[in-house]
Amino acid sequence: IAGITQAPTSQILAAGRRMTLRCTQDMRHNAMYWYRQDLGLGLRLIHYSNTAGTTGKGEVPDGYSVSRANTDDFPLTLASAVPSQTSVYFCASRDREADTQYFGPGTRLTVL
Amino acid sequence: AQSVTQLGSHVSVSEGALVLLRCNYSSSVPPYLFWYVQYPNQGLQLLLKYTSAATLVKGINGFEAEFKKSETSFHLTKPSAHMSDAAEYFCAAILTGGGNKLTFGTGTQLKVEL
């Protein structure tokens, strides 16, 4: 693989259920990010990680958690999904030398 | 508060016409600026970026953007629109004090008509 992969591509989830969105990159970038995209709001940062073993909160972190056990993987967990978490979720990683973020293809999540 | 503003959530142009998508930033220090494009059901793809070198930046697919400090703007242009340019375009910035995190505008949907 080359770049960033996300899984699943889409998911319909019952409210109250736990869900983990997966993100893997093979570019050995230290920094990774999770965004949600909502109509009229653009992309908003949920959580980020500057390097393996560290994480930080973004603009809209409530209801979400992340972990960064290694460089390649950055899963996003919804502990108890609510309908307002219906969105398209994008994972990104940052090329430090180019100072540019690269995005995965996204996960479309619907919470009913 | 520092922010990125895109004027016009929807822009419609005729094929062959000039494309102009507007982006303004609010920051005391000129930030790094980016334009991303998103085609339907896909992720974001980098079009071009400004990182304090040349103020006129050329990107992929014939797009370019000019950084104007006096106007705090970074508008995206293309001389002649093509049907394949129809997509959503996002302006983003690394703002002062934001670490390396991107702040996005709300996006502009570009429609290209025959």
Interface residues (C-beta under 8 A of the other chain):
Chain A: I4 A31 Y33 Y35 G40 L41 G42 L43 R44 L45 Y48 N50 G58 F90 A92 R94 D99 T100 Q101 Y102 F103 G104 P105 G106
Chain B: S9 Y32 F34 Y36 Q42 G43 L44 Q45 L46 K49 T51 F90 A92 I94 G99 N100 K101 L102 F104 G105 T106 G107
